[in-house]
Amino acid sequence: MNAYLIILAIVVMLIMLVNIYVILDISKFPYSKRRQKWMWTNVVLFLPLFGSLIYFLIGKKILSEN
């Protein structure tokens, strides 16, 4: 039983670290893209695991465009 809790804690911490990395990555884009930045930040915060995956697959390309 305790092993499952330890594994669960590690998984939750990893998801939190990935979310923090993604939010910091989003914040590096210019202020002129603030609406897109807010949208992606909300996606990552409200859908922690899937939001990060979606951002890495789609969002980074969208924010990188001019």
N, C-alpha and C positions, 0 to 999 in steps of 0.2 A: 504494500500500500504506500509506504513512504517513498519507494523508488518512483512510483507514478507521479507523486507530487513534486519530486525533484525534477523529473523530466518535464512536467508541465511548467514549472517555474522557469526552467531554462528556455523552453520554447517561447513563453510569454516575454521573457527578457530579450530574446533575439528579435522577436517581432517589434518590440519597443525600440530597440537600437536601429533596426532598419527604418522604422518610421521617423526617428529623429534624423537619420542621415538623409532621408528623402526630403523632409521639411527644410533642412539646411540647404540641400541642393536646390530646392525651389526658390529659396530666398536669395540665391545668387543671381537670378535673372533680373534684368533691369526693371526699374519702377514703372516704366511705360506699359509693362505687361501685368499690371497689378490685378486686373480682373481675372485673368487666366491663373495667376498665382494664387489668388483666393480660392478659385474653383478647385484647383489641384490640391491645395492644402486641406480643404474640406473633404475632398474625396479620400485623401489619405487618413484623415482623422476619424471619419465616420465608417470607413471600411478598412480597418487596419492592415490586414494581410493582403486582401485583394486590391485595395487602393494603391499600395506600394507596387504591386506587380503591374497593374494597369499603367501607373505612372512610368515605370521603366520601359514598358512596351510601347506606349503611345505618347504620354505626356511630355517626355523629354524632347521628342522630336517636334511636337507642337510648340513648346516654349522656345526652342532653338531657332525656329523660322523667323524671318524678318517680318 
